[in-house]
Amino acid sequence: MLAPPPRVGGKRRYPNEVVNQIRVIDLARHAGFSLPEIAELLEGVAVGLTPSSQWADFATRKLPEVDAVIERAVAMRRVLERLARCECPTLEDCADEAGTIGLPDPCAGPAPEIAPSTGSPPPGR
């Protein structure tokens, strides 16, 4: 992505514009962009597109991907929370359905009854 820098006394010396470009690359990496996406971002700016329009376009395209990652992480958390409460006698009993999101938790026993009027469990539970 970057041209090899000149060497002075055997050490690489980066000009200020390259250091600034590295900062942009670092920001893009922290935002989750891949190296090909970052190269595309830098190319767009190089051909005259404004940085703000480039960032806006890339961020808008990246957000659905981030949302999908968050959804997967939330689903993983639910499974792990279930498994942390597991009282099944064998791994097989638990594994049949425990990893499937949306099905009853086979490890927790019967689901609590919900009082229709308040949406909360009945007293004494």
Secondary structure, DSSP 8 states (H G I E B T S, - for coil): ------EETTEE---HHHHHHHHHHHHHHHTT--HHHHHHHHHHHHTT--HHHHHHHHHHHHHHHHHHHHHHHHHHHHHHHHHHT---SSHHHHHTTTTSTTS--TTS-S-----TTTSS--TT-
